Amino acid sequence: MSTLADLYSKEGPSVFARLHQATGANQKYLYQIAIGVRRPSPDMARRLIQAEPSLTLDGLLFAQPTPKEPSNA
């Protein structure tokens, strides 16, 4: 199961800019999903998975992410 928090910890904040370009989602909203403050709608989850196939529906909708600093920070 791959989550947005996993991508954030690997790529840092640039992942939000990339996914914003692909989905139109606000970067702050994507960050809130990554840290577990918000959950995407099923439609947004599908758009995120289309943009980043390593993400999973379970990872986006049901995971309990633990925020981590990006590995390159």
N, C-alpha and C positions, 0 to 999 in steps of 0.2 A: 504494500500500500504506500503510495507516494503522495505527499501532501504539499501544499504551498509553503508550509514552514520548512520542509525538507529542501525545496528549491531555494528559498530565501537563505538558508544556512549555507548552501553551496555557492550560489551566485551573487548574493548580496542584493541591494536595492534595485539593481539593473533588471532583475527579473520582473519587477512591477511595471517598468517602462515597456519592456518587451510584450508583456501580456496586455497592457493597456492598448498598445498599437494593434494587437491581434483581436481583442474583444471589445474595445471601447469602454471597458470598465475603468472607473476612477482608481488611480494608484493608491490613494488612501484607503479606499474600500478593499482593494486587494491586500494591503498590509493588514487591515483588520481581520480579514479571513485568515491570513497566515498566522496571526498571533492568537486566534481563537475568540476574538471579540464578536465576530459576525460569522454567519454561515451563508454560502451562496445559495440562490434559488436553484432548483434542479436545472432550469434553462441556462443559467450562468455557469453552473458546474459543467454542463455539456460543452459550452463555448470554451471554457478554460481547458478542458480535456482535448478539444479539437486543436487548440493553439499549442498545447504542451502535452503530447501523448503519454508522457511518464506519469502524469497525474491520474488518480483513480477516483471514481465516484465515491467509493467508501472513504478514501482519504480526504476528499473535499467536504463531504457532508457529515461524516461521523467521527473522524479522528479528534483526539484531544491533544492538539499540538502544544509543545512546550517551546516558548520563544527562545531562540538561540541567536547569538551574534553571528554575522556572516563569517565564514572561515577565512576570508581574505581581509578582514578588518584588523 
